[in-house]
Amino acid sequence: MNKKLKQRPDFKNEDDERNFWDSHDLSDYFDMSHPIKMSFPNLKLSNELISFRLPSGLLDVIKVEAHKRDMPYQSLMKAGLYELFMGKKRITRSVGASLRG
């Protein structure tokens, strides 16, 4: 059974569109039986490649800890850096001073 799809209206702004879709059924306007193929050719990675040196002993400790957690050591380092700088934990003056040497 092929359902006749309704014509989508043109919207003046996002608020009008949002209000419209809040009160209308999406399946009246789109054929939901076929997947939509999407392509994002201009999408750029949000990660940046960096390189820095670590003492081999520190790297060994990180690798052992990552192995205990069954995760790649780079992922453990990312998670630790995120928690340190972006998470609830904040650098105290003593930690910051020790990082500066």
Order of alpha helices (4+ residues) and beta strands (2+ residues): alpha-alpha-alpha-alpha
